[in-house]
Amino acid sequence: MGQCKRSAPRRRPICFETGNAVTTPLPDDLIVNAKDEVAIRKHLALVALGKKPADRAVRVGRLLDTYGRNWHEDQEIVISGRRIAWVGPAGAYPGEVAERVDRLQFSAVPGFGEVHKHIESSHLTPEWEAALVLPHGCTWTCEASHEFSNVNGPKNLEFWLTARRAGSPAKIFPLPGSAVPPTAYEWGGGHFGFAEQNEFLRDHLLVAGLDEVMDWPAVWNPENPSYERLWGMIEATFAQRGVVEGHAAGMRAINDINAFAGAGMASDHEAWTPEEVADKLRRGLFMELRPHSLKDIITGLLAQGQQDWSNFALCTDDRSASDTMKLGATDHNVRLAMEAGLPLEIAVQLVTINPARHMRLTPWVGAIAPGRFADLVLLDDEKTLGIGEVWADGQQVSSGKTYTAEVPKIDWPEWATTSVNIQRKMTAADFAIAAPDGRESVNAALLRPFHWHDEFITAELPVVDGLVQRDSERNITKFAIVDRFSGEGKTARMFWLGTGPKTDDTALACSMGHDKHNIWVVGSSDEAMALAVNALNEIQGGWALVSGGKVLATVRYEVGGLMTCRPAPELDKEMLELYRQGETIEWIYEPTFSPRWWPGFPERLAFATLTCSPWRWVLVAPSPLAPDGFVNVSNGQTHPIVW
């Protein structure tokens, strides 16, 4: 029997190995299996009838019923362990209560939930991400788990269970990633198919379904090499009554939307306009609205007379810890919806009961009701969504914007902290592009960030000493993907337009490159690119900026090459130093392409390595189906980098 460690204060002691409570006959409340869940439900029924004592009763001035959008005055929430056992008028509960808490000055709404979010994109490990977002009301997340899955697929579910078992009050409902790997032209870290998805859903109640199916060409085309793998995951999800989440970026044609819905995709979070949302909603898709477009969408739909919002939710998707510190978390999304014209009650439904219903999680979250986790957002101002306190698992975890619970100490194991596997020093030769013999110039294939066209760009580039040269005057630089899984550091390189450093002997590298998360590096010299990648290998992932033969700044993502086990302010401090050093560099960008994203430090290159629809031509690490890494993921076509 392993040694049991204590979790945060005011919690029952938890055995880290088993997840079971040490001092109570009830199983620990992690909703891992049905047997434990039944034992908890039997107990709650007796507490609700007053036949067993309750732990705590919280009295509030007003309580929102998210099922009917009705407010109820002077209510009491009776709690047993981490769950709600009884809700009703203050003073009416028939049983004994060990502790009574008066919060009559507050209005209570359920803990906010994320229908679709990548916790990894906060760049904090789950226990520290929880400490960041809980004061903003976010008590549960449907984790879109194809980031860490692509780094270490076999340990994926164990990773998401670890923080909860150690005492974190945030609920994580993992959805194993469909994009593991994102396409058949990528490899390393993880591979999910029918068997893996079937096991995830069969063995764990908290696994809600299948993460966003992004490779649409592989779904509809039987000749696509990912066809069988993806349909195997979809089959396993249907067999276990899970939800198949969709990703329909760039999908506008009615035929495609019909096919997408007909294939079983249940949702989309990629819509940008009211018209697109209306078309997808009409075909039965659950619409998950992201902050960058939700105000325009809600305003437009209200103008069109939209009345029923039951098939909508708000979602964060990707937001860094630094941005969350500035903007907020799920509460930011709710405020945007209110600013767009939705009443508080509907806006709250979009982050509580609506996502819970869609993800089939209503037994546990989405309402202040018996059987659900005792997660409460206590508002001190309904008009502004002012949050006075947040409760999770029946305990107060924040006061104002301050997290007041203890963050569990987790010593993440080696499988999480040694994910950058390059067993050699990278050199300038790894990034050089040789020209055909005897040539003074060549034709070169070019991409640029977010190039969604059927054809790649071409340019004539000079050759010096047998090597093809960049052309900074035309905003053409070198971009490469380095595999971090095989140990060999296999490298695909080509030329990109409109991004990267113009300053000589400079490079920027990062181990977060959605969604395969190999290392990407952009640079004005091959030597600088090698130095930047070697710096990331030493710190096991993150960011590295080098110039003039020196490492100017690094940001450490030592867990999975995606996250760090530190408080958000410590990470933010490193990011601010990276930005400060980045201001000393002259950066290339194309003002006619997307000036909103690309002047200055090119942080969004982390998303420019995506290979899902609507991408066509992309650069991936060398693979059997794409030996040089340059491939059209919509049809498998490859092409030389230079000719």
Secondary structure, 3 states (H helix, E strand, C coil): CCCCECCCCCCCCECCCCCCECCCCCCCCCCCCHHHHHHHHHHHHHHHCCCCCEEEEEEEEEEEECCCCEEEEEEEEEEECCEEEEEEECCCCCCCEEEEEEEEEEEEEECEEEEEECHHHHCECHHHHHHHHHHHCEEEEEEEECCHHHHCHHHHHHHHHHHHHCCCCCEEEEEECCCCCCCCCCCCCCCCCHHHHHHHHHHCCCCCEEEEECCHHHHHCCCCCCHHHHHHHHHHHHHCCCEEEECCCCCCCHHHHHHHHHCCCCEECCCCCHHHHHHHHHCCCEEEECHHHHHHHHHHHHHCCCCCCCCEEECCECCCHHHHHHHCCHHHHHHHHHHCCCCHHHHHHCCCHHHHHHCCCCCCCCCCCCCCECCEEEEEECCCCEEEEEEECCEEEEECCEECCCCCCCCCCHHHHCCCCECCCCCHHHCCCECCCCCCEEEEEEECCCCCCCCCEEEEEEEECCEECCEHHHCEEEEEEECCCCECCCEEEEEEECCCECCCCEEEEECCCCCCCCEEEEECCHHHHHHHHHHHHHHCCEEEEEECCEEEEEEECCECCCEECCCHHHHHHHHHHHHHHHCCCCECCCCCCCCCCCCCCCHHHHCCCCCCCCCCEEECCCECCECCCEEECCCCCECCCEC
